[in-house]
Amino acid sequence: MTLRQRKFIGMVAIVTFLIVYCLIAMAIGGMVAVGLPLPLEIGFFVLAGIGWLPVVMIIIRWMSRPA
């Protein structure tokens, strides 16, 4: 697989993952975090906001491997 093909597949995977992840995080946040004391609510959304990074870092590492 060429570098160009891996970058295209990785880009599609990242965009798809982020859309699904955001929708799931919003749904869980709406059910669990809303109504909690403010520090806990902020803590949930901070963790949810950085929770996508490890997955995207793995995809980017795969995309940038040499051919």
Summary of the structure (lengths in Angstrom):
residues: 67
radius of gyration: 15.7
end to end distance: 7.0
largest distance: 50.2
contacts: 155
relative contact order: 0.18
helix: 82%
strand: 0%
